[in-house]
Amino acid sequence: MRFIIFATIFFSVMALLTFYISRRFVRKLHIPNKLKKAINIFLAINLLGVLAYMFARYEVDVPNWLYFLLSLPIGVIFLFFATTIIYEIISHLPKIHKDEKRRDFFKKSIDIASLTFATAITAKAIDNARHIEIEKIDVKINGLKKSFKMIQLSDVHIGGLIDKDFIKNMVETVNELKPDLVVITGDLVDTKLQYAKPAFNELANLQSKYGTFYIVGNHEYFHGVNEIMDYARTLGIKVLENENVFIGQDDIGFNLAGVYDVMGNRIGALKPDIKKALENKKDAPTVLLAHQPRFLNDLETTKGIDLVLCGHTHGGQIIPFNFLVKLQQPYVRNLNQHNEFTQVYVNKGTGFWGPPMRLGASSEITVLTLS
């Protein structure tokens, strides 16, 4: 039932955006009517692709080549919608010219440029998603007596195009960096566990001095969160469930704590509990794993927490979506000074959700040097 409600709302939004693109962009283009009709037919087929994508993602197993085609429509709609907004603004510019021929020339130029722009940024966004950047961040932590190299993975979204080969390459990259520990800050799995297992199994090959630690994100709650956590444990991954562990030797290490995602508050189970997560921690610096940055809004104080590592936002994934994310999350990306006690780092996501596209927000593997 939850899936049907989500699919209905999501498809309705995509349909409204498609209608807006057709009426406010395609209809106004200074091009032959046959070409307009062809573009509208493409938009209609593209919209049906959104519906097919949702069922392919969550309900059936499909070949990767077909999944790739089905995953594009959401990104196409969003990028053409962004182009339409820009077009709405710049299409008024030719009106400043009194000469009709010059107005007509500028109108045609803007139309051609807008179509070219929409096509070009779509292609660029698809190409960007194929690459994962290594983000190296130095974090000064008061009281930390030894330097640690921590790698953060987040929002991998195993499922569909994030398959066994993707995870295998990711694991090889991580191992080459020789980390002291690896943390995964949620949204690791985004499909039924039976489909995720071949890729999930590759995470057993992660190598580090102190191991791999994992908290769940909101997407795990959609696909059997307890089953996913149980399976992660069989791979040697430590799942932090409102608890903490000590990393390093006595007196020269730090506490690593992790909480459930705020999605637990909505469903009434597996709720984040910061007090429980920090119980019995040692008198040492503390790093907290919390999937969504907005979890910080629920805390009365962050005193005693030196660094919070988050994900969820994807850095916006596709500009200008980052501005919309900012309406819900206090931080969207990078290292931020939350207050006098606490810093927050937001990983832009190691994988992607929905369309295999990235624009203005690269996928990342974060290498955090704590010192």
N, C-alpha and C positions, 0 to 999 in steps of 0.2 A: 504493500500500500504506500509506504514511504517513497519507494522508487517511482510509482505512478504519479504521485503528487509532484515530486521533483521534476519528472520528465514533462508533465503537463505545463508547469509554470515556466520551465526553461525553454521549452519549444515555443510557448506563447510569446515570450520575450524576443526570441530569435525571429519569429514571424513578424512581429511589430517592427523590428529593426529592418528586416528585409523590405517590408512595405514602405517604410520611410525612405530607404535607399532608392527604391523604384520611383516614388513620387517626387522626391526632392532632388534627386541627382539624375537618374537615367532619363526621366521625362523632360528635363530641362536641357539636356545635351543637344548641341547643334550638330546632329548626325542624322543619317537617313533613318526613316521609321523602321525599315527592315532590321537595321542594326540594333535599334532600341528594343525591338521585339525579341531579337536573339539574346540580348543581354538579360531581359526580363525572364526569358525561358531558362537561361543559365541560373539566375537567382532562385527561381522556383525549384529547379532540380537540386540546387545547392541546399535549399531549406529542407527538402526531404532527406538530404544526406545527414542533417543534424539529428533527425529522428532515428535514422538507421544507425548512426554513431552511438547514440545512447544505449540502444539495445545490444549492439556489438560489444560495447565496453563492459556492460554489466551483466548481460544475460547469455551470451553465446561466445564460442571460440571461433575466430575467423582467421584466415591467412593474413600475414603481415602486410602484403601488398594491398589487399582490400581494406584492411584496417587503416592504412596510411591514407588512402583516398577518402575514407569515411571520416577521418579525423580533421581534414582540412576545412570543411564548411564553416565551423564555428569561427575560426580565425579569419576566413574570407569575409564573413558577415561583419565581424568587428572592424577589420581594417577598411572595408568599403564604407562602413558607417562613419569611421573617423574621417575618411576622405570626403564624405558627404558634408560633414560639419564644416570642414575647411572650405569646401566648394561653396557652401551657403554664404560664407563671409566674402570670399574673393570674387564671386560672380557679380557682386554689386560694383566692382571697380570700373568696368567698362562704361558704366552710366555717367561717369564724370566727363566723358568726351562728348562734345556736342555733335561732332561729325558722325553721321550714321555708318559710313563705311568703316571708320576707325573703330567704332563700337562693335561692329560685326566681326572685324578682324580680331579684336581682343577677346571677344566672347568665344570664337572658334579656338583661339590659342589656349585659353583657360580650360576649355572642354577637353582638348587633346592632352594637355599637360596633366589634368586631373585623372583621366583614364590611365595614362602612362604611369603616373605616380602610384595609383592604387595597385596596379599590376606589379610594379617594381618593388614596392615595400613588402608585398605578399611573398614574392620570390626571395627577397632578402631575409625575411623573418624565418622562412623555412630553412634556408641555409644556416642561419645563426643557431638554430636548435640542434644542429648536428655537432656542435662543438661545446666542450666543457672547459671553462677557464679555471686555472688554479689561482685562488685568491689568497695572498699571504698577508696575514694581519698580526701585528705585534700588540700585545695587551699587557700593560703594566698592572700588576695586582699587589696591593699593599700586603706585606707580611709573607709573601711567597718566597721561600728560601732557595728554591731550585727551579730552573727553567724546564718547562714541559712543552712538547710538541703535540698538539691535539688536532685531529682532523674532524671536521664537521661535515656530515652529509645530511641533506634534508629534502623532503618533498621529492623523493625519487619516483613515486607513483608507479610501482611495478604493475604492469598490465598493458596489453596492446603493444605499442612500439617499444616500451621499456621492457625488453625481453631478456632472455638469458645472455645473449651476446653483449647487450648494453651493460648489464651488471658485471659480467666477466671483465670487460674492458675497464670499467670503473674500479673494480677491486684491484686489478693489476696496477692502475695508476696510483691508488692509495698505498699499496704495498711498496712501490718504488720510492715513495716519500718517507718511508720508515718512521711512522708516528709512534709516540708513546702510548696513545690510546685513540680510539675512534668513537665518535658519538653520532647518533642518528636521531635527529629531532623531529620525528613524526612524518606522517603521510608516506610511509615506506611502501605500503601495499594498497592498491586501488582497484582490486578485482577480487573475485572469489579465490580463496586460498588454493583450490584445486588447479586453477590456471596459473597462479603465481609461483607455485613450488619450484619449477625448473630454474627460474631466475633467482628466487629467494635462496635456494640452496648454494648459489655462488658466494653468498655472504659468509659462509663458513670458512672461506679461504682468506678472509681479512686477517692480516698479521700486524700485531702491535705488542708492545711490552706489557700493557695492563689490560688489554682486551677491548671488546666492542660493547657499547652501552646504548640503549634504545628506549625512547619514549614514544607513545602512540600519538598520532595526530587525529584530526577530525574524520579523515577519510576511513581510517580503520574501523570506526564505529559503524560504518555502512556495510562492512563485509565480514562481520564476525570477529570483533576485537579480541575476545578471549582466546579464540582458536588461533589467531595470528600471533598473539603474545606467546602462547604455548609452543607454537612451532618455532618461533625465534629462539626460544630457550634450547630446543633440540639442536640448534646450530651453534651453540656455544655463545650466544649473545645474551648479555645481562639486560633484562628489562627492568627499568626503574619505575616502580608503581608507588608514587608518593613516598619515596624512601631515598636514602643516600648511602654512598659507599665512600671509603677513603682511598685516594689514589696516591701512591708513593710510600716512602718509608715514614715512620713516626717522626713528627716535628718538622719534616721538610716537604710534606705533600699538601694536598687540598681535598676538601669534601666535594664530591660530585653528587648532586641531588637531581631528582627528576619527578615531575608531576604528570598526572593524567591531563588530557586536553579539556578545555572549557566546554567541549561538546557534551561531556559527561553531565554537566549541569542541566542541559536541555533534556536529556533522556532519563535523568534520575538515577544514573549508575556510573561507576568508575569516575567519580568527581575529583577534580584537582583539590588537594589539601596541602597547603604550604606548611602548616604547623607539623603535620605528620611527616612530611618530606624532610623536614629539618630536625626531627627528633634525634637526640643522642649523637648529633654530629660533633666532631672533634673541634677543639679550639684552634682552627686553622682557616685559611681563606676558603670561600665556598663558590662553586660554579653551579648554577641552576639550569636545567634543561626544561624549557616550557615551549610547546609548539607554537602558540600564537602570542605575538607581542602584547596583545590586549589583556593577557592574563595579568600583566603588571598593574592594570587599572583596578584590579580586584584586591590588591594588596594594601593593607594599612601602612606598612612600611617595608622597605627592602634592606633595612639595616641588617648586617650580617651576611648579605648576599653581594659578592663582589662583581660577579659577571653572570649575565643571563644570556643563554644561547637559544635563539628562536628560528623559526622558518615560516611556513604558511603563506607568506605574501607573494612568493615567486619574484619579488622585486617589481611586481606589476606585470611581469612576463611580456606584455605587449603594450608599448606606449600608445595612448595616454592612460591605460588602465591603472597605472601606478597612482594617479591622482584620485581615482575612485577608492583604491585600497586604503589610501591615507585617511579617508573618511571613517574607516572602521578600525584601523590599526594605528597605534601611536608612532610606530616606526615601520618603514618599508624595506630598508636595506642598510648594509654597512654597520660600522661601529658607532654607537651613540652613547653620550653621557646622560644617563637617566636622572641621576641626582648626585649628591656628594658621596654617596656610598657605592653606587651601582652603575656599571656599564652594561650596555645591551648590544649584542651583535645579531643581526638578522641575515641569515643565509638566503640567497635569491632562488634557491632550489637547484638540486643536482639533476633532476629530470624536468618534466613539464607535465601540465595537466591539459587535457583537451587537445587543441591543435598542436602539431609538432612545429611550433613557431616561437621565436624569441625576437623581440625588437626593443632595444634599449635596456635590456636586462638579461645578461648572459647567464646560462647555467653555470653553477660553480661547485667546486670542491674547495672547502675552506681550510687553509693551514693556519691554525692559531698558535702562535708562540706565546705562552704565558710566562711571564718573568717578573 
